[in-house]
Amino acid sequence: MATAMAATAAERAVLEEEFRWLLHDEVHAVLRQLQDILKEASLRFTLPGSGTEGPAKQENYILGSCGTDQVKGVLTLQGDALSQADVNLKMPRNNQLLHFAFREDKQWKLQQIQDARNHVSQALYLLTNRDETAVTSPSPQLMDAVMLQLTRARNRLTTPATLTLPEIAASGLTRMFAPALPSDLLVNVYINLNKLCLTVYQLHALQPNSTKNFRPAGGAVLHSPGAMFEWGAQRLEVSHVHKVECVIPWLNDALVFFTVSLQLCQQLKDKISVFSSYWSYRPF
């Protein structure tokens, strides 16, 4: 029995030594690595040319789709805003070409990018301004708070808002263009993962004597032909949907940084949890 107790004590001592090494060395290294990664992520969202260097740099992206050539155009991204959209739409029925672009005095804020940047900044702030005692004993609240901000940042880019057709119609985006959009067109712009997406909906009015069963569509990221809604005194139906997109490379970088950071946070929590389960001392 004495031998067994001695072995148990020796094993406990080894585990405690390994745990202390984890607290004093690995925790510090991981937190520092997290800060470095989030600084890189933050740089991706930093508005180029901001501050004393003048307005943000403009980046032009060509819209494309493997499924249709009905819509072509160029979107100009300036930080977290669309500063220009130049779009050509070929009408399916008569091949008439419509051209519409942003008014020169208008910009469209991309709330998803703005929100993601704010969440990254908050996560970095939490790490940078943590209690110094957390270097050797990070609280679960700190790690959970950082992970929450990173998850929210990632979700803002990976989960576009679901909007009803009346919400899209009421959006200020429809009033951004010159010449003004025809009344039978709706436009929506959103981020999906590392892509900037533009959707054009063509509409037609349902006649009062229509035999179609009118059923208003609910919210969706992308509505399908046949979706119905009421706007003003009219009942309308989507006849055609055209979606085009362009890849934003630095958004892809940001998503990778989010994933790596979340994995580091979770691995650190798991390691400390495993060690702390061996004795009653709680490092958190």
N, C-alpha and C positions, 0 to 999 in steps of 0.2 A: 504493500500500500504506500509506503514511504517513497519507493521508487516511482510509482505511478504519479504521486503528488509532485515529486520533483520534476518528472517529465512534463506534467501539466504546467507547472510554474515556469519551466524553461520555454515551453511552447508559447505561453502567454507573454513572456518577456520578449521573445522574438517577434511576435505579432505586434506588441506594443511599440517595439523599436521600429518596425516597418511602418506602423501607423504614424509615429512621430516624424519619420522621414517624409511620409506622404504630406503631412500637414506643413512641415517646415520647408520642404523643397518643391515637391510636385505641385502643390496648390499654388504656391507663388509663381511657378513657371507657367502653369495653365492660365492663371488670371492675367499674367503679362501677355501671353500669347493671344488670349481673347481680346485684350485691348488693342493689340497690333492688328488683328484681323478686322475688328470693327472700325479702326481708323481707316483701313483700306476701303472698307465698305462705305464709310462716310465720304471718302474722297470721290467715290463714284457718283454720289449724289450732290457733291459740291458744285455749285453753279460756276462753270468756267468763266473766267474773266470778271467775277463779281468783285465787289469792293471798289478799291481805287483803280482797278484795271478797266473799268467801263462795263458796258452791258454784257450779258452772258453770250457766249459763243453760239452761233446758230449751226445746227446739224441737219442736213437734208437727207431724207430717207424716201426711196422709191417704193411705192405701193405695188404689191403684186399678189397674184393668186394662181394656183395651178388649175383651178376649176373654171375660171371665167376671165374674159378680157373685156367685159362690159364696163368695168371701172378701172381707170388708170389715173395716176397722179403722184404728187410729191407732197410729203408732210415735212414741215420745218419745225424741229424741236429746239427750244431755247430754254435750257434748264428744265424746270418742271412745267413749262407751258408750250403750247403750240402757237408759234408766232405766225405761221402761214400754212394754208392748205390749198393746194391747187389741184382740182379734181375734174376729170372728164368722164362723163357717163354716156354710154351709148344705149339709147332706149331700145328695148328688145323688139317692140312691135314694128317700128318704122325706121330703126337705125339712125334716128335723129341724134345728133351729138350735142350734149349739154355741157357747158363749162361753168364752174363756179369756184370762187376763191374767197379767202378771208378778206374782209375789209382791212385796209392798211392800218387803221387805228385800233384794231382789235387783237387780243390774244385770248387763248382758251387755256385756263389752268387745268392741269391734269392732277386731280385731287389724290389719285392713287400714289403717284410719285411723291407728292408733297407729304402725305401721311407716312409712307414708308421711310422717307428721310427723317421725319420727326421721331419715329420709333427707334431708328438706329442711333440718333443723337441721344435719346433718353437712355438707351442701354449703355452707351459709352459713358454717359454722365454717371450712371449708377456704379460702374466699375471704377472710374477715375476718382470718384468722391466717396468710395466705400470707407467704412471705419477701418483704421489701420490694424486693429486687432483681427480683422477679417482675413488678413494676409495669412495667418496661421490657423484661423478657425472661421472659415466663411459661413455665414448663416444661411439656412435654407431659404430664408426670405430674400436674400440678395440674389442667389442663383435663380430662384423662381421668378423674381422680378425681371432679371435680365432675359431669361428664356421667354417670358411673357411678351416683352417688347420685341424680341426677335421674331417670335411667332406671328405677332400682329403685323410686323413689317413684311414678312414673307406672304402672309395672307392677303395683304392689300394688293400685292402684285399678282398673286395666283388665283384670286377669287374676285372677278369683276362684279360690280353691283348688278343685281337683277332689277330691271326697270320695266314698268308697264309702258305700253305705246303712248298713252296720254302723257306720261312723265317725260318721254323722249320728245313728244311734240311741244311740251311746255318748256323744254330746256332752252337756255340762252344760246346754245350752240346753233340752233336753227336760225338765229338772227345775226350770225357772225358773217354771213356770206354776202358778196356783191358780184353779180346781181342777186337779189333775194331768191331763196329756194322756191321753186314752184310749190303750190299747195298740195300737190300729190307726191311730195318727196319728204322723207324724214332721214336725218343723219345722226349717227351715234359714234362716238370715239371712246375707246377704253384700252387699258393695259391688260394683257393676258400672258402671264409668265414673262418672257423676255420680248414680247411682241407688242407693237402698237397697232391696234386694229381699228379700221373704219368700216362701218356698215351703212349701206344706203337701202332704205325701204321705199319701194314704189307702191302707191296706194290707189285704190279706186273706190268710188262712193257706191254704197249699197242703195238701190232704189227703194222707196217706201213700200212698193208692192212686191219686193223680193220675197221669194219663197224660202230663202235660206234661213235656217234657225240661228238667230243672232245670239252669240255667246261671247262676251268680252274676254279677251285673253288676259291671263295674269302676268306677273312679272317674269322676265326672262333675260338672260344675257344676250341671247340671239333668238329673235322671233322667226317663225317659219311662215311661208306663204299660206294664206288662209286665215291667219290671225286677225281677229276683229277687235274694233274698239270704237268708242263714241267720242267725238271731238266737236264741241260746239253743238250745233243742231244736226250734225251729220253722223251717220254710221259708216265707218270705213273698214276696208279689208286690205290686207297686205297681198299684193299680186306678185311681186318679185322681191327677192332679197339678194343683195350683192355685198359680199364681204371680202375686203382686201386687207393686207397687213404688211408690216415690215419689221425686221429684227433689229432690236436696240442692243448692241453688244454689251454695253456697260450694265444693263439690267441683268443680263445673264451672269456677269461677274458678281453682282450684288447677291443674286439668289444662291450662288455657290458659297459665298461668304456666310450667308445666313445659315445654310445647312451645316457647314463645318463648325460654326460657332455653337449651334444647338447641340451637335454631337459632343463637342468638348464639354459643354455644361453638363449634359446628361452623364457622360462617362465619369466626370469628377464626382458628381453626386452619388453615382452607383458605387464607386470605389470606397468612398468614405462610409457609405451605408454598410457595405460588406464588413469593413474593419470594425465599425462601431457596434455591430451586432455581437461581437465576441465578448464585450464587457459592458458594464453599465455606464461607463463614462461616455458622455455624448459630446462629440466635437462641435455639433451644431448648437 
